[in-house]
Amino acid sequence: MSEFNTTDFTNPSTFILMGIPGLEAAHIWISIPFCAMYAIAVFGNFTVLFIVKRELSLHEPIYYFLCMLAVTDLVMCTSTVPKMLSIFWFNSREISFSACLTQMYIVHSFSGMESGILVAMALDRYVAICHPLRHSTILTNSLVAKIGLAVALRSGILTLPYPFLARQWSYCRTNIIPNTYCGHIGVVKLACADIRISSYYGLFDLFAVIGMDVFFIAVSYTQILRAIFHLPTKDARLKTFGTCISHLFAISALYIPIFFFSLVYRFGHNVPLYLRVLITSVYQVMPPVLHPIIYGVRTKQIRNRLVHLFTRKET
């Protein structure tokens, strides 16, 4: 790998993705769970999209949001996992500078979209549980479309500075990225310039956008939990509470890794590099695996349609 080490160059045409540093010998074995999770994510999210499109009874706000989440998950994992597997299987580590910046933009923008959609879904659950009689009049198809557009525009616009800032730096140290994909802070750390503006903007995006989303979700589910304890029967309380807990688990699977690796990459110098890279790599595929299960299979309407679809095919 000496040809990829520090040389006299500026703004290299390609970067080298190392994969998981220190675990190169185990790349083949590490690829097996990643490949399995990617296959489950693709199958699960496409199944959700197919069932919701096919069944007219599921053309409701919560399922529209679920479809938005499925599309976001598919783009998120497909933008990183195939390249990740090519590193593990074929040692195909090179990625062009433009492709690296494109991957960076997709990863961060769709991560923000995913967060915004979870806020919209929390809002839908709040209205459905706390104001059930007004649900259909508040969350109309028009409002759902506007929320989806606002979420996409917010993330798309706020992520634009990432590749633009990364492009303006000079990279004269090395072109080796110790990761499986091109993340913002992982790329700009290679620059031989003062990158504080990139780091500060990343922290602003993390706390102002993701932090605000977490706040709105927390408020929504606090109101939902208060409403649950006023339900008339114990069975209804337990059923609704169980649904909320599973949703909160899926939400935690998205937000905890975001805060973890955003802060650790900046300040956690004592955390082993291979562990940081492994966690960030798992994060790219874990939410897309969990969301179809928690929001899809555990949803009675989708589960019934799925069972009906397979039993009808058998007969």
C-alpha positions, 0 to 999 in steps of 0.5 A, a space after each residue: 500500500 506504499 503507493 497510496 501513502 503520503 506523497 507530493 500531491 494536491 487535490 488527488 483525483 482518487 481517494 483510497 477507502 481502507 475498509 476497517 483498519 486493523 481488521 483487513 484479514 477478517 474482511 471476508 468474514 465481516 462482509 457476511 453479516 453486512 451482505 445479509 443485512 443489506 439483502 434484508 434491508 432491500 427486500 424489507 423496504 421494497 416489500 413495504 413499498 409494494 404492499 402500500 402501493 397495492 393496497 388502497 386501504 393503506 393509502 393513509 398519512 402514516 403509510 405515506 410517511 412509511 414509504 418515504 422512510 423506505 425510499 430514504 433507507 434504500 438510498 442510504 444503504 445502497 449509497 454505501 454498502 455495495 462499495 463497502 462489500 467491494 472493498 471486503 470482497 475484491 479489495 476495490 478501495 479506490 473512489 474518485 474525488 467526485 464520487 467521494 463528494 457525491 457519496 458524502 452528500 447522499 449519506 448526510 442529506 438522506 440521514 437528515 431526511 430520515 430524521 425529518 421523516 421520523 419527526 413526521 411519523 411521531 407527529 402522525 402518531 400524536 394526532 392519531 392517539 391524542 386527537 383521533 377524531 380530527 386525524 383525517 382533517 388535520 393530516 390531509 394528503 396535501 399536508 403530507 406532501 408538503 411535509 415530505 417536500 419540506 423535509 427533503 428541501 431542509 436536508 438537501 439545502 443544509 447538506 450542500 456546504 459539506 461537499 462545497 467545503 470539502 472541495 475547497 481544501 487542499 489535500 496534500 497529506 494523504 489520500 487514504 480514508 480510514 473508513 468504508 465510505 466517504 463521511 464529511 469529517 473523515 474526508 476533511 481531516 485529510 486536508 492540510 488546512 484549517 478545517 475548523 469551519 467544516 467541523 463547526 458547521 458539522 456540529 451546528 448541523 448535528 445539534 441544530 437539526 438532529 437535536 431539534 428533531 430529537 426534541 420534537 420527537 420527545 415532545 410528541 411521545 411524551 404527549 402520546 404516553 400521557 394519553 396512553 395512561 388515560 385509555 379506558 382499558 388495560 389491554 389498549 394501554 399495553 398494546 399502544 405502549 408496546 407500539 410506542 416502545 418499539 418505535 422509540 427503539 427504532 428511533 434510538 437506533 438512528 440517533 444514538 450512532 449519529 451523536 456517537 460517531 459525530 462526537 467520537 470522530 472529533 473528540 474520542 481519540 482514545 476510542 480504537 479506530 477499528 471500533 469507530 469505523 465498525 460502528 459507523 459502518 453498521 449504522 449505514 445498514 442497521 436502521 434500514 433493516 429495523 424500520 421495515 420490521 418495526 414499522 412494517 411487520 409489526 404493523 397489523 395492517 401491513 402484516 395482514 396484507 403480507 400474510 394474505 399475499 403469500 397465502 393467496 399465492 400458495 392457493 
